[in-house]
């Protein structure tokens, strides 16, 4: 990494988590030279389906601490 990139990285790391996430998203988008329109449309449909399921109560969200316990095998029971 050249000096300019190192300096930019240091400045980026000093940003708030939200600002860093937005910056990272923008940088990743800039690397997306070709986008598959059909894949993008399918992802949008899936997102809308999941939001509808949450809004209607068909599915229930699981809080992150519970997911973490399940993933690490710590059932807490």
N, CA, C and O atoms as CSV, one atom per row, in Angstrom:
chain,resi,resn,atom,element,x,y,z
A,1,UNK,N,N,0.852,-1.168,0.000
A,1,UNK,CA,C,0.000,0.000,0.000
A,1,UNK,C,C,0.901,1.236,0.000
A,1,UNK,O,O,1.849,1.318,0.781
A,2,UNK,N,N,0.605,2.186,-0.870
A,2,UNK,CA,C,1.442,3.382,-0.922
A,2,UNK,C,C,1.115,4.337,0.231
A,2,UNK,O,O,0.139,4.143,0.956
A,3,UNK,N,N,1.935,5.356,0.382
A,3,UNK,CA,C,1.790,6.279,1.515
A,3,UNK,C,C,0.441,6.985,1.524
A,3,UNK,O,O,-0.154,7.180,2.584
A,4,UNK,N,N,-0.039,7.366,0.352
A,4,UNK,CA,C,-1.328,8.055,0.275
A,4,UNK,C,C,-2.454,7.134,0.747
A,4,UNK,O,O,-3.358,7.569,1.460
A,5,UNK,N,N,-2.396,5.865,0.349
A,5,UNK,CA,C,-3.419,4.908,0.772
A,5,UNK,C,C,-3.358,4.670,2.276
A,5,UNK,O,O,-4.398,4.555,2.924
A,6,UNK,N,N,-2.163,4.594,2.833
A,6,UNK,CA,C,-2.006,4.408,4.280
A,6,UNK,C,C,-2.606,5.593,5.024
A,6,UNK,O,O,-3.296,5.419,6.029
A,7,UNK,N,N,-2.336,6.819,4.520
A,7,UNK,CA,C,-2.884,8.010,5.159
A,7,UNK,C,C,-4.411,8.010,5.093
A,7,UNK,O,O,-5.076,8.337,6.076
A,8,UNK,N,N,-4.966,7.645,3.936
A,8,UNK,CA,C,-6.419,7.572,3.791
A,8,UNK,C,C,-7.015,6.528,4.736
A,8,UNK,O,O,-8.068,6.752,5.334
A,9,UNK,N,N,-6.336,5.389,4.864
A,9,UNK,CA,C,-6.804,4.343,5.767
A,9,UNK,C,C,-6.830,4.843,7.205
A,9,UNK,O,O,-7.799,4.606,7.925
A,10,UNK,N,N,-5.787,5.523,7.623
A,10,UNK,CA,C,-5.740,6.072,8.982
A,10,UNK,C,C,-6.885,7.042,9.215
A,10,UNK,O,O,-7.510,7.029,10.275
A,11,UNK,N,N,-7.163,7.888,8.221
A,11,UNK,CA,C,-8.255,8.838,8.353
A,11,UNK,C,C,-9.604,8.109,8.397
A,11,UNK,O,O,-10.487,8.468,9.176
A,12,UNK,N,N,-9.748,7.090,7.562
A,12,UNK,CA,C,-11.001,6.328,7.534
A,12,UNK,C,C,-11.239,5.625,8.857
A,12,UNK,O,O,-12.371,5.582,9.338
A,13,UNK,N,N,-10.197,5.076,9.450
A,13,UNK,CA,C,-10.334,4.365,10.714
A,13,UNK,C,C,-10.713,5.297,11.862
A,13,UNK,O,O,-11.204,4.839,12.893
A,14,UNK,N,N,-10.492,6.582,11.694
A,14,UNK,CA,C,-10.855,7.556,12.728
A,14,UNK,C,C,-12.328,7.956,12.639
A,14,UNK,O,O,-12.840,8.628,13.534
A,15,UNK,N,N,-13.008,7.553,11.576
A,15,UNK,CA,C,-14.424,7.882,11.403
A,15,UNK,C,C,-15.289,7.052,12.338
A,15,UNK,O,O,-14.835,6.060,12.907
A,16,UNK,N,N,-16.534,7.468,12.487
A,16,UNK,CA,C,-17.494,6.697,13.280
A,16,UNK,C,C,-17.776,5.369,12.566
A,16,UNK,O,O,-17.548,5.261,11.361
A,17,UNK,N,N,-18.266,4.366,13.289
A,17,UNK,CA,C,-18.593,3.086,12.642
A,17,UNK,C,C,-19.563,3.248,11.473
A,17,UNK,O,O,-19.387,2.605,10.438
A,18,UNK,N,N,-20.578,4.091,11.617
A,18,UNK,CA,C,-21.534,4.296,10.522
A,18,UNK,C,C,-20.868,4.910,9.300
A,18,UNK,O,O,-21.131,4.502,8.169
A,19,UNK,N,N,-20.005,5.895,9.532
A,19,UNK,CA,C,-19.308,6.545,8.421
A,19,UNK,C,C,-18.347,5.563,7.747
A,19,UNK,O,O,-18.226,5.555,6.522
A,20,UNK,N,N,-17.660,4.729,8.550
A,20,UNK,CA,C,-16.761,3.721,7.968
A,20,UNK,C,C,-17.543,2.725,7.122
A,20,UNK,O,O,-17.095,2.340,6.042
A,21,UNK,N,N,-18.712,2.303,7.610
A,21,UNK,CA,C,-19.531,1.356,6.856
A,21,UNK,C,C,-19.982,1.964,5.532
A,21,UNK,O,O,-19.945,1.300,4.496
A,22,UNK,N,N,-20.406,3.218,5.566
A,22,UNK,CA,C,-20.837,3.892,4.342
A,22,UNK,C,C,-19.677,4.036,3.368
A,22,UNK,O,O,-19.841,3.836,2.164
A,23,UNK,N,N,-18.512,4.380,3.885
A,23,UNK,CA,C,-17.325,4.514,3.044
A,23,UNK,C,C,-16.947,3.173,2.424
A,23,UNK,O,O,-16.645,3.095,1.233
A,24,UNK,N,N,-16.965,2.119,3.239
A,24,UNK,CA,C,-16.633,0.787,2.735
A,24,UNK,C,C,-17.611,0.358,1.646
A,24,UNK,O,O,-17.213,-0.217,0.633
A,25,UNK,N,N,-18.885,0.639,1.863
A,25,UNK,CA,C,-19.903,0.297,0.872
A,25,UNK,C,C,-19.650,1.032,-0.436
A,25,UNK,O,O,-19.742,0.448,-1.516
A,26,UNK,N,N,-19.331,2.315,-0.333
A,26,UNK,CA,C,-19.053,3.104,-1.541
A,26,UNK,C,C,-17.823,2.586,-2.271
A,26,UNK,O,O,-17.813,2.507,-3.500
A,27,UNK,N,N,-16.789,2.233,-1.518
A,27,UNK,CA,C,-15.573,1.713,-2.145
A,27,UNK,C,C,-15.845,0.381,-2.839
A,27,UNK,O,O,-15.381,0.149,-3.955
A,28,UNK,N,N,-16.593,-0.484,-2.177
A,28,UNK,CA,C,-16.917,-1.774,-2.794
A,28,UNK,C,C,-17.765,-1.585,-4.043
A,28,UNK,O,O,-17.555,-2.259,-5.051
A,29,UNK,N,N,-18.724,-0.664,-3.975
A,29,UNK,CA,C,-19.544,-0.375,-5.158
A,29,UNK,C,C,-18.691,0.108,-6.318
A,29,UNK,O,O,-18.982,-0.200,-7.474
A,30,UNK,N,N,-17.640,0.861,-6.019
A,30,UNK,CA,C,-16.792,1.386,-7.083
A,30,UNK,C,C,-16.024,0.278,-7.793
A,30,UNK,O,O,-15.550,0.471,-8.913
A,31,UNK,N,N,-15.899,-0.873,-7.153
A,31,UNK,CA,C,-15.207,-2.007,-7.765
A,31,UNK,C,C,-16.141,-2.854,-8.620
A,31,UNK,O,O,-15.688,-3.663,-9.430
A,32,UNK,N,N,-17.442,-2.667,-8.437
A,32,UNK,CA,C,-18.442,-3.415,-9.194
A,32,UNK,C,C,-18.555,-2.838,-10.594
A,32,UNK,O,O,-19.369,-1.950,-10.847
A,33,UNK,N,N,-17.744,-3.341,-11.490
A,33,UNK,CA,C,-17.745,-2.817,-12.853
A,33,UNK,C,C,-18.966,-3.319,-13.610
A,33,UNK,O,O,-19.625,-2.560,-14.320
A,34,UNK,N,N,-19.256,-4.595,-13.452
A,34,UNK,CA,C,-20.400,-5.177,-14.127
A,34,UNK,C,C,-21.378,-5.695,-13.104
A,34,UNK,O,O,-20.992,-6.375,-12.153
A,35,UNK,N,N,-22.625,-5.383,-13.292
A,35,UNK,CA,C,-23.656,-5.835,-12.376
A,35,UNK,C,C,-24.635,-6.704,-13.144
A,35,UNK,O,O,-25.068,-6.351,-14.240
A,36,UNK,N,N,-24.979,-7.837,-12.565
A,36,UNK,CA,C,-25.955,-8.722,-13.178
A,36,UNK,C,C,-27.345,-8.236,-12.783
A,36,UNK,O,O,-27.755,-8.396,-11.633
A,37,UNK,N,N,-28.061,-7.655,-13.714
A,37,UNK,CA,C,-29.354,-7.055,-13.449
A,37,UNK,C,C,-30.330,-8.079,-12.897
A,37,UNK,O,O,-31.101,-7.771,-11.989
A,38,UNK,N,N,-30.307,-9.288,-13.432
A,38,UNK,CA,C,-31.230,-10.325,-12.959
A,38,UNK,C,C,-30.934,-10.706,-11.511
A,38,UNK,O,O,-31.857,-10.909,-10.722
A,39,UNK,N,N,-29.672,-10.802,-11.164
A,39,UNK,CA,C,-29.304,-11.134,-9.790
A,39,UNK,C,C,-29.734,-10.022,-8.857
A,39,UNK,O,O,-30.276,-10.286,-7.784
A,40,UNK,N,N,-29.498,-8.775,-9.253
A,40,UNK,CA,C,-29.917,-7.630,-8.448
A,40,UNK,C,C,-31.427,-7.661,-8.210
A,40,UNK,O,O,-31.888,-7.416,-7.095
A,41,UNK,N,N,-32.192,-7.960,-9.254
A,41,UNK,CA,C,-33.649,-8.007,-9.132
A,41,UNK,C,C,-34.074,-9.128,-8.180
A,41,UNK,O,O,-34.967,-8.931,-7.356
A,42,UNK,N,N,-33.451,-10.289,-8.286
A,42,UNK,CA,C,-33.778,-11.409,-7.392
A,42,UNK,C,C,-33.485,-11.054,-5.938
A,42,UNK,O,O,-34.266,-11.393,-5.048
A,43,UNK,N,N,-32.355,-10.366,-5.686
A,43,UNK,CA,C,-32.041,-9.946,-4.323
A,43,UNK,C,C,-33.088,-8.971,-3.807
A,43,UNK,O,O,-33.507,-9.080,-2.655
A,44,UNK,N,N,-33.525,-8.011,-4.640
A,44,UNK,CA,C,-34.560,-7.069,-4.218
A,44,UNK,C,C,-35.852,-7.804,-3.865
A,44,UNK,O,O,-36.501,-7.492,-2.866
A,45,UNK,N,N,-36.220,-8.785,-4.697
A,45,UNK,CA,C,-37.429,-9.569,-4.427
A,45,UNK,C,C,-37.301,-10.325,-3.106
A,45,UNK,O,O,-38.245,-10.366,-2.317
A,46,UNK,N,N,-36.141,-10.918,-2.868
A,46,UNK,CA,C,-35.918,-11.665,-1.631
A,46,UNK,C,C,-35.992,-10.743,-0.406
A,46,UNK,O,O,-36.584,-11.098,0.613
A,47,UNK,N,N,-35.391,-9.573,-0.518
A,47,UNK,CA,C,-35.426,-8.607,0.582
A,47,UNK,C,C,-36.860,-8.200,0.889
A,47,UNK,O,O,-37.259,-8.158,2.053
A,48,UNK,N,N,-37.637,-7.899,-0.149
A,48,UNK,CA,C,-39.027,-7.497,0.057
A,48,UNK,C,C,-39.843,-8.636,0.672
A,48,UNK,O,O,-40.692,-8.401,1.532
A,49,UNK,N,N,-39.583,-9.868,0.230
A,49,UNK,CA,C,-40.279,-11.027,0.786
A,49,UNK,C,C,-39.983,-11.170,2.274
A,49,UNK,O,O,-40.891,-11.392,3.075
A,50,UNK,N,N,-38.712,-11.042,2.640
A,50,UNK,CA,C,-38.331,-11.192,4.050
A,50,UNK,C,C,-38.906,-10.080,4.916
A,50,UNK,O,O,-39.345,-10.328,6.039
A,51,UNK,N,N,-38.905,-8.857,4.397
A,51,UNK,CA,C,-39.502,-7.743,5.143
A,51,UNK,C,C,-40.988,-8.000,5.357
A,51,UNK,O,O,-41.504,-7.776,6.452
A,52,UNK,N,N,-41.678,-8.468,4.319
A,52,UNK,CA,C,-43.105,-8.763,4.438
A,52,UNK,C,C,-43.354,-9.847,5.474
A,52,UNK,O,O,-44.302,-9.757,6.255
A,53,UNK,N,N,-42.505,-10.876,5.485
A,53,UNK,CA,C,-42.660,-11.957,6.461
A,53,UNK,C,C,-42.473,-11.438,7.882
A,53,UNK,O,O,-43.205,-11.835,8.788
A,54,UNK,N,N,-41.499,-10.554,8.082
A,54,UNK,CA,C,-41.290,-9.971,9.400
A,54,UNK,C,C,-42.465,-9.080,9.800
A,54,UNK,O,O,-42.967,-9.160,10.921
A,55,UNK,N,N,-42.892,-8.233,8.869
A,55,UNK,CA,C,-43.983,-7.305,9.161
A,55,UNK,C,C,-45.293,-8.033,9.477
A,55,UNK,O,O,-46.064,-7.588,10.327
A,56,UNK,N,N,-45.540,-9.147,8.795
A,56,UNK,CA,C,-46.798,-9.873,8.997
A,56,UNK,C,C,-46.751,-10.807,10.199
A,56,UNK,O,O,-47.784,-11.313,10.635
A,57,UNK,N,N,-45.550,-11.038,10.736
A,57,UNK,CA,C,-45.426,-11.938,11.879
A,57,UNK,C,C,-45.261,-13.393,11.495
A,57,UNK,O,O,-45.223,-14.254,12.374
A,58,UNK,N,N,-45.161,-13.694,10.212
A,58,UNK,CA,C,-44.960,-15.080,9.768
A,58,UNK,C,C,-43.657,-15.624,10.331
A,58,UNK,O,O,-43.568,-16.792,10.708
A,59,UNK,N,N,-42.651,-14.766,10.384
A,59,UNK,CA,C,-41.364,-15.155,10.971
A,59,UNK,C,C,-41.027,-14.178,12.089
A,59,UNK,O,O,-41.496,-13.039,12.100
A,60,UNK,N,N,-40.223,-14.632,13.009
A,60,UNK,CA,C,-39.791,-13.809,14.131
A,60,UNK,C,C,-38.280,-13.604,14.042
A,60,UNK,O,O,-37.533,-14.542,13.764
A,61,UNK,N,N,-37.850,-12.399,14.276
A,61,UNK,CA,C,-36.413,-12.114,14.299
A,61,UNK,C,C,-35.815,-12.712,15.570
A,61,UNK,O,O,-36.483,-12.812,16.599
A,62,UNK,N,N,-34.559,-13.103,15.482
A,62,UNK,CA,C,-33.840,-13.641,16.634
A,62,UNK,C,C,-32.795,-12.601,17.032
A,62,UNK,O,O,-31.991,-12.188,16.196
A,63,UNK,N,N,-32.794,-12.171,18.291
A,63,UNK,CA,C,-31.820,-11.174,18.727
A,63,UNK,C,C,-30.379,-11.681,18.573
A,63,UNK,O,O,-30.112,-12.869,18.753
A,64,UNK,N,N,-29.462,-10.779,18.241
A,64,UNK,CA,C,-28.076,-11.144,18.019
A,64,UNK,C,C,-27.468,-11.928,19.181
A,64,UNK,O,O,-26.785,-12.918,18.922
A,65,UNK,N,N,-27.672,-11.549,20.445
A,65,UNK,CA,C,-27.067,-12.344,21.530
A,65,UNK,C,C,-27.494,-13.821,21.485
A,65,UNK,O,O,-26.696,-14.709,21.783
A,66,UNK,N,N,-28.751,-14.075,21.113
A,66,UNK,CA,C,-29.228,-15.457,21.009
A,66,UNK,C,C,-28.559,-16.184,19.837
A,66,UNK,O,O,-28.160,-17.342,19.964
A,67,UNK,N,N,-28.440,-15.503,18.711
A,67,UNK,CA,C,-27.771,-16.102,17.546
A,67,UNK,C,C,-26.326,-16.433,17.900
A,67,UNK,O,O,-25.835,-17.514,17.574
A,68,UNK,N,N,-25.647,-15.505,18.565
A,68,UNK,CA,C,-24.249,-15.727,18.950
A,68,UNK,C,C,-24.135,-16.945,19.866
A,68,UNK,O,O,-23.228,-17.762,19.707
A,69,UNK,N,N,-25.045,-17.064,20.812
A,69,UNK,CA,C,-25.025,-18.231,21.706
A,69,UNK,C,C,-25.198,-19.515,20.920
A,69,UNK,O,O,-24.488,-20.491,21.162
A,70,UNK,N,N,-26.125,-19.525,19.989
A,70,UNK,CA,C,-26.367,-20.719,19.175
A,70,UNK,C,C,-25.133,-21.070,18.339
A,70,UNK,O,O,-24.757,-22.236,18.224
A,71,UNK,N,N,-24.518,-20.052,17.765
A,71,UNK,CA,C,-23.356,-20.295,16.900
A,71,UNK,C,C,-22.154,-20.822,17.688
A,71,UNK,O,O,-21.379,-21.637,17.188
A,72,UNK,N,N,-22.015,-20.350,18.910
A,72,UNK,CA,C,-20.875,-20.781,19.714
A,72,UNK,C,C,-21.194,-22.009,20.549
A,72,UNK,O,O,-20.326,-22.521,21.255
A,73,UNK,N,N,-22.430,-22.487,20.475
A,73,UNK,CA,C,-22.805,-23.677,21.212
A,73,UNK,C,C,-23.148,-23.439,22.663
A,73,UNK,O,O,-23.302,-24.390,23.429
A,74,UNK,N,N,-23.270,-22.187,23.052
A,74,UNK,CA,C,-23.600,-21.833,24.432
A,74,UNK,C,C,-25.101,-21.645,24.527
A,74,UNK,O,O,-25.602,-20.537,24.334
A,75,UNK,N,N,-25.814,-22.699,24.819
A,75,UNK,CA,C,-27.270,-22.622,24.843
A,75,UNK,C,C,-27.794,-21.869,26.044
A,75,UNK,O,O,-28.885,-21.302,25.984
A,76,UNK,N,N,-27.043,-21.847,27.140
A,76,UNK,CA,C,-27.465,-21.128,28.319
A,76,UNK,C,C,-28.581,-21.828,29.077
A,76,UNK,O,O,-29.155,-21.264,30.008
A,77,UNK,N,N,-28.886,-23.044,28.683
A,77,UNK,CA,C,-29.956,-23.796,29.350
A,77,UNK,C,C,-29.387,-24.807,30.306
A,77,UNK,O,O,-30.138,-25.532,30.958
